[in-house]
């Protein structure tokens, strides 16, 4: 099932739920007792909302306005047209984003393994409307591959830094278990 079909199904289900909700109160009005008023929560009891990064908000706006160029996860990202930033600047007013925020949103979008994975030689690049606008060159594909491998090496190095703290405890446990096994081996080797 494609994303378009899922979107159509979601819209259909939402419409059915809305119709069912509108039909329910008319039937229940005859024998329904008055609803209890909702209690207001004290302000202190309300959980504080986590602040959302403005770049994430900007990317969300881009995803809503240009879903074919900026697909939502889990859909794979698509290679963007070279020079897409200039196209986005024309829409900055309607998106309520300034140039710096657009620049940071595009920079963040084009960084990471999800984007670098889509950068394969010969794959069509897309413009804001999702229309083909060039192809990924061999140089672009090689650079994306280098970025992926650098990130992979960096994550392995970071994991290696975290492991030395745990390694002494593991080594000590190995030494202790080896000490426990040695006397048993020596006892069985003794002639009687």
ChimeraX attribute file (.defattr): number of C-alpha atoms within 10 A of each C-alpha:
attribute: neighborCount
match mode: 1-to-1
recipient: residues
	/A:1	5
	/A:2	7
	/A:3	9
	/A:4	9
	/A:5	10
	/A:6	11
	/A:7	11
	/A:8	12
	/A:9	12
	/A:10	12
	/A:11	12
	/A:12	12
	/A:13	12
	/A:14	12
	/A:15	12
	/A:16	12
	/A:17	12
	/A:18	11
	/A:19	11
	/A:20	11
	/A:21	11
	/A:22	11
	/A:23	11
	/A:24	10
	/A:25	11
	/A:26	9
	/A:27	10
	/A:28	10
	/A:29	10
	/A:30	8
	/A:31	7
	/A:32	9
	/A:33	8
	/A:34	7
	/A:35	6
	/A:36	6
	/A:37	6
	/A:38	6
	/A:39	6
	/A:40	6
	/A:41	8
	/A:42	7
	/A:43	8
	/A:44	7
	/A:45	7
	/A:46	8
	/A:47	7
	/A:48	8
	/A:49	6
	/A:50	6
	/A:51	6
	/A:52	8
	/A:53	8
	/A:54	12
	/A:55	18
	/A:56	14
	/A:57	13
	/A:58	20
	/A:59	20
	/A:60	17
	/A:61	17
	/A:62	22
	/A:63	15
	/A:64	14
	/A:65	16
	/A:66	15
	/A:67	15
	/A:68	17
	/A:69	22
	/A:70	26
	/A:71	16
	/A:72	14
	/A:73	8
	/A:74	7
	/A:75	10
	/A:76	13
	/A:77	21
	/A:78	23
	/A:79	25
	/A:80	27
	/A:81	21
	/A:82	14
	/A:83	9
	/A:84	15
	/A:85	17
	/A:86	11
	/A:87	12
	/A:88	19
	/A:89	16
	/A:90	10
	/A:91	15
	/A:92	14
	/A:93	11
	/A:94	9
	/A:95	16
	/A:96	11
	/A:97	18
	/A:98	13
	/A:99	14
	/A:100	8
	/A:101	17
	/A:102	22
	/A:103	17
	/A:104	16
	/A:105	23
	/A:106	19
	/A:107	13
	/A:108	14
	/A:109	17
	/A:110	16
	/A:111	14
	/A:112	14
	/A:113	17
	/A:114	17
	/A:115	18
	/A:116	22
	/A:117	17
	/A:118	19
	/A:119	26
	/A:120	19
	/A:121	14
	/A:122	12
	/A:123	16
	/A:124	20
	/A:125	20
	/A:126	21
	/A:127	22
	/A:128	20
	/A:129	12
	/A:130	16
	/A:131	13
	/A:132	15
	/A:133	16
	/A:134	16
	/A:135	19
	/A:136	20
	/A:137	15
	/A:138	13
	/A:139	11
	/A:140	15
	/A:141	19
	/A:142	15
	/A:143	14
	/A:144	21
	/A:145	17
	/A:146	13
	/A:147	17
	/A:148	19
	/A:149	13
	/A:150	12
	/A:151	14
	/A:152	13
	/A:153	12
	/A:154	12
	/A:155	12
	/A:156	12
	/A:157	12
	/A:158	11
	/A:159	11
	/A:160	11
	/A:161	11
	/A:162	11
	/A:163	11
	/A:164	11
	/A:165	10
	/A:166	10
	/A:167	11
	/A:168	11
	/A:169	11
	/A:170	12
	/A:171	11
	/A:172	11
	/A:173	12
	/A:174	12
	/A:175	12
	/A:176	11
	/A:177	11
	/A:178	11
	/A:179	11
	/A:180	11
	/A:181	11
	/A:182	10
	/A:183	11
	/A:184	10
	/A:185	10
	/A:186	9
	/A:187	9
	/A:188	9
	/A:189	9
	/A:190	7
	/A:191	5
	/A:192	4
